[in-house]
Amino acid sequence: MRPDFLFEISWEVCNKVGGIYTVVSTKARTLSQVEGLNAIYIGPDLWKEKQNPLFTEDKRLWNGWRKAVSDEKMTVRCGYWEIPGRPKVILVDYTGYMDDKDAIYTEMWNDYGVDSLHGYGDYDDSMIFGYAVGKVIESFCNANVKKDSNIVVQAHEWQSGGAALYLKKHLPAVGTIFTTHATSTGRSIASNGKPLYDYFEGYNGDQMAAELNVQSKQSVEKTTAHNVDCFTTVSEITARECKQLIERECDVILENGFEKDFVPVGKEFTAKRNAARKVRLRVAAALTGDTISDDAIIIGIGGRMEMRNKGIDMFLESMARLNACNELSRDVVAFIDVPAWSGDAREDLIKRLSSGKESWDTPLPNPYLTHNLNNFYDDAIACSIRNLQIDNRSGKNRVKVIYVPCYLKGNDGVFNMDYYDVLIGNDLSVYPSYYEPWGYTPLESAAFHIPTITTNLAGFGLWVNSELGHEGKLVDGVEVINRTDSNYFDAAEVITKTICIFASLSEKEVLDCRKKVAKLAEKALWKHFISKYLKAYDFALTAAAGRK
């Protein structure tokens, strides 16, 4: 069964926050090619009267309904998401319902037992957003959709769970899908330094949620999972997590794909790669005052500021070990592209870069940092660099570590290039994740023909192993290292040795690695994964058919 109308809900529709934005936005164009499917994306109207560069309003779109549904409690804006395919979007200003939150929470408790008592931080905004979206979809379907139409609603993450629960009660003919990209309790266990995997079967989700003060998020997440027609997640490792902590088996695994239209080809690829390498090496030389060889290996890690979960701590440990490794045959420049609480670009660095010189004799103070940090003495990455004594000393360290604590949007003052235009210059990427339901960053590296190191605790790493039929090795383009709760230093040593091996490869062997990793990435295109979504739609519609 195929839906005539699909409503896809996410806090990250027209709101670029993290990986879910990439999932939903890159999939949109492939979904638009599914015959007979009308896909409408719904997100929060956080920009309101300000111009949102990701959204173009069109007041002619569903104009009569838009005016009818908007009132003193809620307003909606309709238009187009400025991504490939330009899908239709409804943005919801839900803030008028905040005054009614106690009554809404009481209703959700009476209907489903959702515990909102311990909610804090972003809980209220997310839950009231979900409630308002439920009312929007109910109104839209009653006004604009034929009664015999097949309708599917897919809610992403707990922030959208309230919409799925509202619709189960008020519009039961709709097929509902709930997709968790990471469980709140699982992420909290990992983020708080507890061993998630060694004692996995002993964890009780509700008990741990109370201990870690995320019981309200756990409640809505678990309740939604148990009440929708189709429960999904993004990888086998997170499906196992859902079964243990949410006590619900997933119906379909929806791996995260991508579209390769952002990857240049041919001469453009080569030109961009050369430009990125040149600016990367020049920034490193300007910071350290050292002469860095043109054949230096550029290694990168990026993503959110989650030291343990993203494996940034292990990355730095590996770089410190690499500095002391006698087997390393080439210079290494390791870039940490992780946005933090940063200020402007360093004036002394800009002065050097704009001087026209190509080399300098002395390092700048803190020769590992490209931008000022507002919390220099508390920043986790800066502290770790200092504690590991990665000081980028001229002539004495073959490994230079450069911390880029800002978003790369083309206006950062140092690189002045977009993230992908910088990423393409890497020779090797390292993402030694501890908690990673999928892992877009290693997939993006693979798409740019960059050999990649990841772990078997990342959904992407497990997918690679499954595709290859064996544990991924460097010769396959992706090295999937074994990581557990108790092998931190052993895993760091494996990364160190893998980098030494990579440094010793011939130009032909490196080219072969790059070809293999690009070929592997091709298998993760949305055109290969979209069938899983169609399966989920069928699953939900089949369950909903009896309620029509």
C-alpha positions as CSV (number, residue, x, y, z in Angstrom):
1,M,0.0,0.0,0.0
2,R,1.2,3.5,-0.9
3,P,0.2,6.8,0.8
4,D,-1.6,9.4,-1.2
5,F,-0.5,12.0,1.4
6,L,2.6,11.8,3.5
7,F,3.1,14.3,6.4
8,E,6.7,14.2,7.7
9,I,7.2,16.0,11.0
10,S,10.6,17.1,12.4
11,W,11.9,19.9,14.6
12,E,14.6,20.2,11.9
13,V,12.4,20.9,8.9
14,C,13.7,24.3,7.6
15,N,15.8,24.4,10.8
16,K,19.3,23.1,10.3
17,V,20.4,21.6,13.6
18,G,22.0,18.2,13.0
19,G,21.8,14.8,11.4
20,I,18.0,14.6,11.2
21,Y,18.0,17.7,9.0
22,T,20.3,15.8,6.6
23,V,18.1,12.7,6.7
24,V,14.9,14.5,5.9
25,S,16.2,17.1,3.5
26,T,18.4,14.8,1.3
27,K,15.6,12.2,1.1
28,A,13.0,14.7,-0.2
29,R,13.9,14.7,-3.8
30,T,13.9,10.9,-4.1
31,L,10.5,10.8,-2.4
32,S,9.2,13.4,-4.8
33,Q,9.8,10.8,-7.6
34,V,7.4,8.3,-6.0
35,E,4.4,8.2,-8.2
36,G,1.2,9.5,-6.7
37,L,2.8,10.6,-3.4
38,N,2.0,14.1,-2.1
39,A,4.7,14.8,0.6
40,I,4.3,17.7,3.0
41,Y,6.9,18.6,5.5
42,I,6.0,20.2,8.9
43,G,8.4,22.0,11.2
44,P,8.4,24.8,13.8
45,D,8.2,28.4,12.7
46,L,11.1,29.6,14.7
47,W,12.0,32.5,12.4
48,K,8.5,34.0,12.4
49,E,8.7,37.5,10.8
50,K,12.4,37.2,10.2
51,Q,13.6,35.9,6.8
52,N,14.5,32.2,6.9
53,P,17.0,31.4,4.2
54,L,15.7,27.8,4.1
55,F,12.1,28.7,3.5
56,T,10.2,30.6,0.9
57,E,6.6,31.5,1.9
58,D,3.8,31.3,-0.7
59,K,0.6,32.8,0.6
60,R,-1.3,31.3,-2.4
61,L,-0.6,27.8,-1.2
62,W,-3.7,26.4,0.6
63,N,-4.6,30.0,1.2
64,G,-8.2,29.4,2.4
65,W,-7.3,26.6,4.8
66,R,-4.2,28.5,6.1
67,K,-6.4,31.5,7.1
68,A,-9.0,29.2,8.7
69,V,-6.6,27.2,10.8
70,S,-4.7,30.2,12.0
71,D,-6.1,31.8,15.2
72,E,-4.9,33.4,18.4
73,K,-3.4,30.1,19.6
74,M,-1.6,29.1,16.4
75,T,-0.5,30.4,13.1
76,V,0.9,28.5,10.1
77,R,2.9,29.6,7.1
78,C,3.0,27.6,3.9
79,G,5.6,27.6,1.3
80,Y,8.7,25.7,0.0
81,W,11.8,24.2,1.6
82,E,14.8,25.6,-0.3
83,I,16.5,22.2,-0.9
84,P,16.7,20.1,-4.0
85,G,13.1,19.3,-5.1
86,R,11.7,22.3,-3.2
87,P,9.1,20.3,-1.3
88,K,6.0,21.9,0.2
89,V,6.3,22.9,3.8
90,I,4.0,24.0,6.6
91,L,5.7,25.9,9.4
92,V,3.8,26.0,12.7
93,D,4.0,28.8,15.3
94,Y,2.7,26.8,18.3
95,T,3.6,29.3,21.0
96,G,0.0,30.4,21.6
97,Y,-0.7,27.0,23.1
98,M,2.1,27.3,25.8
99,D,-0.5,28.9,28.1
100,D,-2.6,25.8,27.8
101,K,0.3,23.3,28.5
102,D,-1.0,22.1,31.8
103,A,-4.4,21.2,30.3
104,I,-2.6,19.5,27.3
105,Y,-0.3,17.5,29.6
106,T,-3.3,16.4,31.7
107,E,-5.0,15.2,28.5
108,M,-1.9,13.3,27.4
109,W,-1.7,11.7,30.9
110,N,-5.3,10.7,30.9
111,D,-5.2,9.4,27.4
112,Y,-1.8,7.7,27.3
113,G,-0.1,8.0,30.7
114,V,2.6,10.4,29.3
115,D,4.5,11.7,32.3
116,S,5.3,15.4,31.7
117,L,5.9,16.2,35.4
118,H,9.7,16.1,35.1
119,G,10.1,17.9,31.8
120,Y,12.6,20.7,31.6
121,G,14.7,22.6,29.1
122,D,13.4,22.0,25.5
123,Y,10.6,19.7,26.7
124,D,7.7,22.1,26.8
125,D,8.5,23.6,23.4
126,S,8.8,20.2,21.8
127,M,5.7,18.8,23.3
128,I,3.5,21.8,22.5
129,F,4.9,21.8,19.0
130,G,3.8,18.2,18.6
131,Y,0.4,18.9,19.9
132,A,-0.1,21.9,17.6
133,V,1.1,19.9,14.6
134,G,-1.4,17.2,15.4
135,K,-4.2,19.8,15.2
136,V,-2.7,21.2,11.9
137,I,-2.7,17.8,10.3
138,E,-6.2,17.0,11.5
139,S,-7.5,20.3,10.1
140,F,-5.6,19.9,6.8
141,C,-7.0,16.4,6.2
142,N,-10.6,17.4,7.0
143,A,-10.3,20.3,4.6
144,N,-8.1,19.2,1.8
145,V,-8.0,15.4,1.6
146,K,-10.6,13.0,0.2
147,K,-11.9,10.7,2.8
148,D,-10.8,7.5,1.0
149,S,-7.2,8.7,0.7
150,N,-4.3,6.8,2.2
151,I,-2.6,9.0,4.7
152,V,0.7,8.4,6.5
153,V,2.3,10.6,9.2
154,Q,5.9,10.1,10.1
155,A,7.1,11.7,13.3
156,H,10.9,12.0,13.8
157,E,12.2,11.8,17.4
158,W,10.4,12.4,20.6
159,Q,9.9,16.1,19.8
160,S,7.2,15.0,17.3
161,G,5.8,12.2,19.4
162,G,2.9,14.3,20.7
163,A,1.6,14.7,17.1
164,A,1.4,11.0,16.5
165,L,-0.4,10.5,19.8
166,Y,-2.8,13.3,19.1
167,L,-3.7,11.8,15.7
168,K,-4.2,8.3,17.0
169,K,-7.0,9.7,19.1
170,H,-8.5,12.4,16.8
171,L,-7.7,11.0,13.3
172,P,-7.5,7.2,13.7
173,A,-7.7,6.4,10.0
174,V,-4.2,7.8,9.5
175,G,-1.2,5.4,9.5
176,T,1.4,6.5,11.9
177,I,5.2,6.0,11.9
178,F,7.5,7.0,14.7
179,T,11.3,7.1,14.0
180,T,13.8,7.4,16.8
181,H,17.3,8.4,15.7
182,A,18.7,7.8,19.1
183,T,16.9,7.0,22.4
184,S,17.0,9.7,25.0
185,T,18.0,7.3,27.7
186,G,20.7,5.5,25.7
187,R,22.3,8.8,24.7
188,S,22.2,10.0,28.3
189,I,23.8,6.8,29.6
190,A,26.6,7.2,27.1
191,S,27.0,10.9,27.6
192,N,27.3,10.5,31.4
193,G,30.2,8.2,31.1
194,K,28.4,5.0,32.1
195,P,29.2,1.7,30.3
196,L,26.3,1.3,27.9
197,Y,27.4,-2.0,26.3
198,D,29.0,-4.2,28.9
199,Y,25.9,-4.2,31.1
200,F,23.4,-3.6,28.3
201,E,21.0,-6.4,29.1
202,G,20.8,-5.3,32.7
203,Y,19.6,-1.8,32.0
204,N,15.9,-0.8,32.6
205,G,15.0,2.2,30.5
206,D,12.6,3.7,32.9
207,Q,14.9,3.3,35.9
208,M,17.9,4.8,34.1
209,A,15.8,7.7,32.7
210,A,14.8,8.6,36.3
211,E,18.4,8.3,37.4
212,L,19.6,10.6,34.6
213,N,16.7,13.0,34.9
214,V,15.2,12.3,31.4
215,Q,12.1,10.5,32.5
216,S,9.7,12.8,30.7
217,K,11.5,12.4,27.4
218,Q,11.7,8.6,28.0
219,S,8.0,8.6,28.8
220,V,6.8,10.3,25.6
221,E,9.3,8.4,23.5
222,K,8.3,5.0,24.9
223,T,4.6,5.8,24.8
224,T,4.7,6.9,21.2
225,A,6.7,3.8,20.2
226,H,4.1,1.6,21.7
227,N,1.1,3.4,20.2
228,V,2.1,4.0,16.6
229,D,1.4,1.6,13.7
230,C,5.0,1.3,12.7
231,F,8.1,1.9,14.9
232,T,11.4,2.5,13.2
233,T,15.0,3.5,13.8
234,V,18.1,4.0,11.7
235,S,20.4,1.0,12.4
236,E,20.6,-2.5,13.9
237,I,22.6,-1.2,16.9
238,T,19.9,1.3,17.8
239,A,17.1,-1.2,17.2
240,R,18.8,-3.3,19.9
241,E,18.8,-0.2,22.1
242,C,15.1,0.4,21.5
243,K,14.2,-3.2,22.4
244,Q,16.1,-3.0,25.7
245,L,15.3,0.6,26.8
246,I,11.9,1.3,25.2
247,E,10.8,-2.3,25.3
248,R,9.5,-2.3,21.8
249,E,11.0,-4.1,18.8
250,C,11.4,-2.0,15.6
251,D,9.3,-2.9,12.7
252,V,11.6,-1.5,9.9
253,I,15.2,-0.3,9.9
254,L,15.4,3.0,7.9
255,E,19.1,3.5,7.2
256,N,20.2,7.0,6.4
257,G,21.1,7.7,2.8
258,F,22.4,10.7,0.9
259,E,22.3,12.3,-2.5
260,K,25.6,12.8,-4.3
261,D,24.7,16.0,-6.1
262,F,26.9,17.9,-3.5
263,V,30.0,15.9,-4.5
264,P,31.9,17.5,-7.5
265,V,33.1,15.3,-10.3
266,G,36.0,15.3,-12.8
267,K,38.2,18.4,-13.0
268,E,36.1,20.3,-10.5
269,F,36.7,17.6,-7.9
270,T,40.4,17.8,-8.4
271,A,40.5,21.6,-8.4
272,K,38.4,21.8,-5.2
273,R,40.6,19.1,-3.5
274,N,43.8,21.0,-4.4
275,A,42.4,24.3,-3.2
276,A,41.2,22.7,0.2
277,R,44.6,21.1,0.8
278,K,46.4,24.3,0.0
279,V,44.4,26.4,2.5
280,R,44.5,23.7,5.1
281,L,48.3,23.4,5.0
282,R,48.8,27.2,4.9
283,V,46.6,27.7,8.0
284,A,48.6,25.0,9.8
285,A,51.9,26.6,8.8
286,A,50.7,30.1,9.9
287,L,49.6,28.8,13.3
288,T,52.6,26.6,14.1
289,G,55.4,28.6,12.4
290,D,56.7,25.3,11.1
291,T,57.4,24.2,7.5
292,I,54.9,21.5,6.6
293,S,55.7,19.3,3.6
294,D,53.3,19.3,0.6
295,D,52.8,15.5,1.0
296,A,51.6,15.8,4.6
297,I,48.6,13.6,5.4
298,I,45.6,15.7,6.2
299,I,43.4,13.9,8.7
300,G,40.0,15.2,9.8
301,I,37.2,14.6,12.4
302,G,34.0,16.6,12.6
303,G,30.5,16.7,14.1
304,R,28.9,17.7,17.3
305,M,30.8,18.6,20.5
306,E,30.4,15.2,22.2
307,M,33.8,14.2,23.4
308,R,33.0,10.6,24.3
309,N,30.1,9.8,22.1
310,K,31.7,11.1,18.9
311,G,35.1,9.7,19.9
312,I,36.9,13.1,19.9
313,D,38.7,12.0,23.0
314,M,40.0,8.9,21.3
315,F,40.9,10.8,18.2
316,L,43.2,13.1,20.3
317,E,44.6,10.2,22.2
318,S,45.5,8.6,18.9
319,M,47.2,11.8,17.7
320,A,49.3,12.0,20.9
321,R,50.4,8.4,20.4
322,L,51.1,9.1,16.7
323,N,53.5,11.9,17.7
324,A,55.5,9.3,19.6
325,C,55.4,6.7,16.9
326,N,58.7,5.9,15.2
327,E,56.9,4.1,12.4
328,L,55.3,7.3,11.1
329,S,56.9,8.1,7.7
330,R,55.2,11.4,6.8
331,D,54.0,14.6,8.4
332,V,50.4,14.6,9.7
333,V,48.1,17.6,10.1
334,A,44.9,16.7,12.0
335,F,41.9,19.0,11.9
336,I,39.1,19.0,14.4
337,D,36.2,20.7,12.7
338,V,33.8,20.8,15.7
339,P,31.7,23.9,16.4
340,A,32.0,25.2,19.9
341,W,31.4,28.4,21.9
342,S,33.7,30.4,19.6
343,G,34.2,34.0,18.9
344,D,35.8,35.7,15.9
345,A,38.8,34.4,13.9
346,R,42.1,35.2,15.6
347,E,43.5,38.5,14.5
348,D,47.1,37.4,14.6
349,L,46.3,34.4,12.4
350,I,44.4,36.6,9.9
351,K,47.3,39.0,9.8
352,R,49.7,36.2,8.9
353,L,47.4,34.7,6.3
354,S,46.9,38.0,4.6
355,S,50.6,38.9,4.6
356,G,51.3,37.0,1.4
357,K,54.0,35.0,3.0
358,E,54.1,31.2,2.8
359,S,56.3,30.4,5.8
360,W,57.0,31.7,9.3
361,D,59.7,31.2,11.9
362,T,57.8,31.3,15.1
363,P,54.5,29.8,16.3
364,L,51.6,31.9,17.5
365,P,50.4,31.5,21.0
366,N,48.2,28.4,21.4
367,P,49.2,27.3,17.9
368,Y,46.4,24.8,17.6
369,L,43.4,27.2,17.6
370,T,42.0,29.1,14.6
371,H,39.3,31.1,16.4
372,N,38.9,32.7,19.8
373,L,37.1,30.6,22.4
374,N,34.7,32.2,24.8
375,N,35.5,29.5,27.4
376,F,39.1,28.8,26.6
377,Y,39.9,27.2,29.9
378,D,36.8,25.1,30.1
379,D,36.5,23.9,26.4
380,A,36.7,20.1,26.4
381,I,38.8,19.8,23.3
382,A,41.2,22.6,24.1
383,C,41.7,21.1,27.6
384,S,42.3,17.7,26.2
385,I,44.9,19.1,23.7
386,R,46.8,20.7,26.6
387,N,46.5,17.7,28.9
388,L,47.9,15.4,26.2
389,Q,50.7,18.0,25.5
390,I,50.0,18.2,21.8
391,D,51.8,21.5,21.6
392,N,52.6,21.6,17.8
393,R,56.2,22.4,18.6
394,S,58.2,23.4,15.5
395,G,60.5,20.8,14.1
396,K,59.9,18.3,17.0
397,N,56.4,17.0,16.3
398,R,55.5,15.3,13.0
399,V,51.8,15.6,14.0
400,K,50.1,18.9,14.1
401,V,46.6,19.2,15.6
402,I,44.4,22.2,14.5
403,Y,41.2,22.9,16.3
404,V,38.5,24.7,14.2
405,P,35.7,25.6,16.7
406,C,33.3,27.3,14.3
407,Y,30.7,26.5,11.7
408,L,32.3,26.5,8.2
409,K,29.8,28.4,6.2
410,G,32.2,30.4,3.9
411,N,32.5,33.4,6.2
412,D,34.6,32.2,9.2
413,G,37.4,34.6,8.5
414,V,40.1,31.9,8.2
415,F,39.1,29.3,5.6
416,N,36.2,31.2,4.2
417,M,35.0,28.0,2.6
418,D,31.9,25.8,3.1
419,Y,32.3,22.6,5.1
420,Y,32.2,20.3,2.1
421,D,34.7,22.5,0.2
422,V,37.1,22.0,3.2
423,L,36.3,18.3,3.8
424,I,37.3,17.4,0.3
425,G,40.9,18.2,1.1
426,N,41.2,15.5,3.7
427,D,43.3,12.4,2.9
428,L,41.9,10.3,5.8
429,S,39.0,10.8,8.2
430,V,38.7,9.3,11.7
431,Y,35.4,8.9,13.5
432,P,36.0,6.6,16.4
433,S,32.4,6.9,17.8
434,Y,31.3,5.4,21.1
435,Y,27.6,6.2,20.6
436,E,26.5,6.8,17.0
437,P,23.1,5.4,15.9
438,W,24.1,6.0,12.2
439,G,27.0,8.3,11.4
440,Y,26.6,10.9,8.6
441,T,30.1,12.3,9.0
442,P,31.9,9.1,8.0
443,L,29.4,8.6,5.2
444,E,30.0,12.1,3.9
445,S,33.7,11.4,3.9
446,A,33.2,8.2,2.0
447,A,31.1,10.1,-0.5
448,F,34.1,12.5,-1.1
449,H,36.4,9.5,-1.8
450,I,38.1,9.9,1.6
451,P,39.3,6.6,3.3
452,T,37.6,6.5,6.7
453,I,38.1,4.9,10.1
454,T,35.0,4.3,12.1
455,T,33.8,1.8,14.8
456,N,31.5,-1.2,15.2
457,L,29.5,0.9,17.7
458,A,28.4,3.2,14.8
459,G,25.4,2.2,12.7
460,F,27.4,3.2,9.6
461,G,30.3,0.9,10.6
462,L,27.9,-2.1,11.1
463,W,26.3,-1.3,7.7
464,V,29.8,-1.3,6.1
465,N,30.6,-4.7,7.6
466,S,27.3,-6.1,6.4
467,E,27.8,-4.8,2.9
468,L,31.4,-6.1,2.7
469,G,30.5,-9.5,4.3
470,H,33.5,-9.0,6.7
471,E,35.0,-6.5,9.1
472,G,35.9,-3.4,7.1
473,K,39.7,-2.9,6.6
474,L,41.7,0.0,5.2
475,V,42.1,-1.8,1.9
476,D,38.3,-1.7,1.6
477,G,38.3,2.1,2.0
478,V,36.7,1.9,5.5
479,E,38.4,0.5,8.5
480,V,35.8,-0.6,11.1
481,I,37.7,-1.0,14.4
482,N,36.3,-2.9,17.4
483,R,35.3,-0.7,20.2
484,T,33.9,-1.7,23.6
485,D,33.4,-0.2,27.0
486,S,36.7,-1.5,28.2
487,N,39.2,-1.3,25.2
488,Y,39.7,2.5,25.0
489,F,43.5,2.5,24.8
490,D,43.7,-0.6,22.6
491,A,41.3,1.0,20.1
492,A,43.3,4.2,20.1
493,E,46.4,2.2,19.4
494,V,44.7,0.4,16.5
495,I,43.9,3.9,15.0
496,T,47.5,5.0,15.5
497,K,48.8,1.9,13.7
498,T,46.2,2.2,10.9
499,I,47.3,5.8,10.2
500,C,51.0,4.7,10.1
501,I,50.0,2.0,7.6
502,F,48.1,4.6,5.5
503,A,51.2,6.9,5.6
504,S,53.3,4.1,4.1
505,L,50.9,3.3,1.2
506,S,52.0,4.0,-2.4
507,E,50.2,6.6,-4.5
508,K,48.5,3.7,-6.4
509,E,47.4,2.0,-3.2
510,V,45.9,5.2,-1.9
511,L,44.1,5.8,-5.1
512,D,42.7,2.2,-4.9
513,C,41.4,3.0,-1.4
514,R,39.8,6.1,-2.6
515,K,38.0,4.3,-5.4
516,K,36.8,1.6,-3.1
517,V,35.4,4.0,-0.5
518,A,33.6,6.0,-3.2
519,K,32.1,2.8,-4.6
520,L,30.9,1.8,-1.1
521,A,29.3,5.2,-0.6
522,E,27.3,4.7,-3.8
523,K,25.5,1.9,-2.1
524,A,24.1,4.3,0.5
525,L,22.3,6.6,-2.0
526,W,18.7,7.2,-1.3
527,K,17.6,5.3,-4.4
528,H,18.8,2.2,-2.7
529,F,17.3,2.9,0.7
530,I,14.0,4.4,-0.2
531,S,12.4,1.0,-0.6
532,K,12.7,0.6,3.2
533,Y,10.5,3.7,3.6
534,L,7.9,2.3,1.2
535,K,7.9,-0.8,3.3
536,A,7.2,1.3,6.5
537,Y,4.4,3.2,4.7
538,D,2.8,-0.1,3.7
539,F,3.2,-1.4,7.3
540,A,1.5,1.6,8.7
541,L,-1.3,1.7,6.2
542,T,-2.0,-2.0,6.6
543,A,-2.4,-1.5,10.3
544,A,-4.6,1.6,9.8
545,A,-6.8,-0.1,7.2
546,G,-9.0,-1.7,9.8
547,R,-9.7,1.6,11.5
548,K,-11.0,3.3,8.3
